Amino acid sequence: MRLRSLSVAILPLAIVACQASADESAETAGQEVSKSWLAGKLPPKSAVLKQVLALANDRTMTPDEYVEQCGITRQVANNIANYRDGDEPADSVDDQTFGTPTELDRIPYTDTEFWLAFIACAQQKYGSQPSGGVCATGTSKVLQSPLYLQFVVDDSSSMYGTKWDATHDALAEVFKAQAAKNDPSVAYGVNLLNSTKHADLAAVDASHAAKLVAALDDGPSGSTPLLAAIKTAYQELESFAPTGALANGTGAVVVLTDGYPDVASGILTFVQPHAAKAQLFSIGIGKFNSSQELDPAFLGELAVAGGTRASATCNPTEILDVKKACYMHVEPGAKPASQLAQELIGAFTKVRQDIAACDIGLQESGTGKVDAGNVTVVFSDGTVVKSDATNGWSLDDVAKPTKVLLRGTACDTLRGNKNLTAKVEVACK
């Protein structure tokens, strides 16, 4: 069977979008064009790139076999063989080897359809396992890491009344509900903006739940020094030294506020780099279409900076339609505390699901030493995710990785499709 049909299965590959339309039109016309198609699109040491290079360098593959087995054009098949075998196929002196994506990009008359078919052919022919063996694997939404949530609760004067009553009562229910689960792998901590009361990060049992609730006792008063509170929250996470059931977990900051900081300048620029390791979730409390109660534009921008925007298409500065907002919204109104508690519990459940999706725990599966420089991350639709701490993947610890962190557009894509999963393979040295 010809493999051209396999290109349909991997059409969602992110690298497809990087092909310039001008190149495609020129290729359609049968012209040779200068382009860089693979370079920078596949991780330099990824298993997929190794497979593609192996297929191009396989001297047992004749042009006829490339055409029949991979479904590529005769013209390109000849070009691969000519480069590889030199001017004198019977003489190995002038033989060459494809060693980098750049050299592959120089093959004349390649186009989007060719590369999709060639990648699919290489994956089928050589399998998905790196040549050095697989030392660690991970799959999103399967291995759920221990969780540390550091809550930043706005207790400023603007929260007085219904907003604070709803926040206090709902959080109390959330803390008690978590304690009732008897789950030693979840730790909560609470910081407030004005009150000196707080609760350190710890596993949420009945005793700690009482401390979390007591931290909210003072009630709202004063200003909104949000930046200082967020900095303290990240310091708490960074100094947390979990053991036992909490070891090797994932931390996040959860901000509950109406979105009116004393000084907004500096908050987003501080959050963005810190969110690369511990994401920040923005939960707004108040009436959405009332500028007196809520600042949805700030809350949306805070969620985006924190790496937790609601969707790839949400509007960070949306002020008219709550369905287009980028943050999590809870509107008190005349709702009873029990209903608000359920809404907040739903929000925190989503927080954990989102973290599990984008912070992928690794399970060792080999006896060799993990090669942190040879990691492959692929979505279940065939998309190869690039190594990029901002809009792709990175490791929590290069020396001894325990998690692969998806951020930016990679994380948005995974969260935006409930049927999508990410698979990670880390090769052995």
Secondary structure, 3 states (H helix, E strand, C coil): CCHHHHHHHCCCCHHHHHCCHHHHHHHHCCCCCCCCCCCCCCCCCCHHHHHHHHHHHCCCCCHHHHHHHHCCCHHHHHHHHHHHHCCCCCCHHHCCCCCCHHHHHCCCCCCHHHHHHHHHHHHHHHCCCCCCCEEEEEECCCCCCCEEEEEEECCCHHHCCHHHHHHHHHHHHHHHHHHHCCCCCEEEEEEECCCCCCEEEEECCHHHHHHHHHCCCCCCCCCCCHHHHHHHHHHHHHHCCCCHHHCCCEEEEEEEECCCCCCCCCHHHHHHHHCCCCEEEEEEECCCCCCCCCCHHHHHHHHHHCCCCCCCCCCCCCCCCHHHCCCEEECCCCCCHHHHHHHHHHHHHHHHHHHHHHEEECEECCCCCEEEEEEEEEECCCCEECECCCCCEEECCCCCCCEEEECHHHHHHHHCCCCCCEEEEEEEC
